[in-house]
Amino acid sequence: MSLVVMKFGGTSVEDPAAIGRTAAIVAGRVALGKQPVVVVSAMAKVTDQLLRAAAAAAEGDRAGALAISSRLRVRHRETTAALVKDSAALLDLIDQEFDSLDEILRGLAAILELTPRISDLIVSYGERLSSRIVAAAFSELGIDAAHVDAREVVITDSNFQKAVPRDALIEQRAQTKLLPLTAQSKVPVMGGFIASNEAGITTTLGRGGSDFTGALIGGALAAEAIEIWTDVEASSPPIPASAPMPCASRSSALKRPPSWPTSAPKSCIRPPSCPPSRRTSPCWCSTAAMPPAKARASPRSLRIARVPSNPSP
């Protein structure tokens, strides 16, 4: 089994058209005999809007916070209805999730104190919902997909807003939760960025954490490759394959190599894209703006930059 972890950013799942393109890319990997595990971000701008809702509630602006939530509810419902024919069950789930979010915002507007723990819980709704919608859309489009709650796989400490992964637990959970699905040739779909501590309390990996989730899952499963899909215009000059991306710790700042074009997407050179710990899965950054026909043709043609997978401690 040739297992590949594919992470897609927010603009790759921002609307029905984008999700359709993402599905075509994943279907292309399946057609090539690959076994994908898909990690998705929240829909574009949703995390920022959830943070604004949290901030508004913490300042006592209950109406403003609930108005943001209402707009997000409509957006997620409309996206679901456009992608899934028999969407009643998923729409009910979306309403339940937003009802829960609204209760949190009301409580926050009453206590006027936004803690890191509550902030993580609020922003987690973005990936929790996007992964559900993407999994359902994949199934509608003929991909045998299965949703997995990332919080049951990615286990961290309790450092809310920038939690530290527990590698051994993640490896154990990934093999328990994901490998049985891939053994049935199903495509697991899970949210990036979100996690939980050992008590089951929601945490997050910090901004940019969806790339890190992809790397963690790829490492835990000893994947053949980790693909970080970003959204740049297909006409943008590619990063030369001869220009390797240095690996570094998550907190390090990486300089753009002089041989790379200035238009290279920043996510291609971000440390969270580096496979962590002892695993050897190569990591590639690709553009989801590539026409689906080309995405199906050859993964080699889509590779933009290789990330060495043996980062220094």
FENLINSUL-V659079 format. One line per field, one symbol per residue. phi: phi as a letter, one per 40 degrees, with the letter a starting at -180 (. if undefined). psi: psi as a letter, one per 30 degrees, with the letter a starting at -180 (. if undefined). Layout:
# FENLINSUL-V659079
phi = ???
psi = ???
This chain:
# FENLINSUL-V659079
phi = .ccbcbbbccccbcadccccccccccccccccgcbcbbbbccddgcdccccccccccccgccccccccccccccccccccccbbccbdcccccccccccccccccccccccfaccdccdccccccdcccccccccccdcccgccbbcbcdccbcbbcbcdgacccbdccccccccccbcdccccgcbcbbccgcaacccgccbbcgcgccccddcccccccfccabbbcbbbccccccccccbccccacdccbbccdccccccdccccbcddccdcfccbccbbbbbcccdddccccacccbcbacbdbbccd
psi = kjkkkjkkleffgfleeeeeeeeeeeeeeefggljkkkkkllkkfeeeeeeeeeeeefggieeeefeeeeeeeeeeeeeeefekeigeeeeeeeeeeeeeeeeeeeeefefhjjleeeeeeefffeeeeeeeeeeeeeeeggkilkkkjfffejklagikfilkkjeeeeeeeefeeeeeeffggljkklklelalaffgkkllglkgfeeeeeeeeeeeghlelkkjkljlkffkklkkffikkkklleflkkkkkffkkffkkeffgkeffkklbglgkkkkklkffkkeeeefekfeffkekkjkgikk.
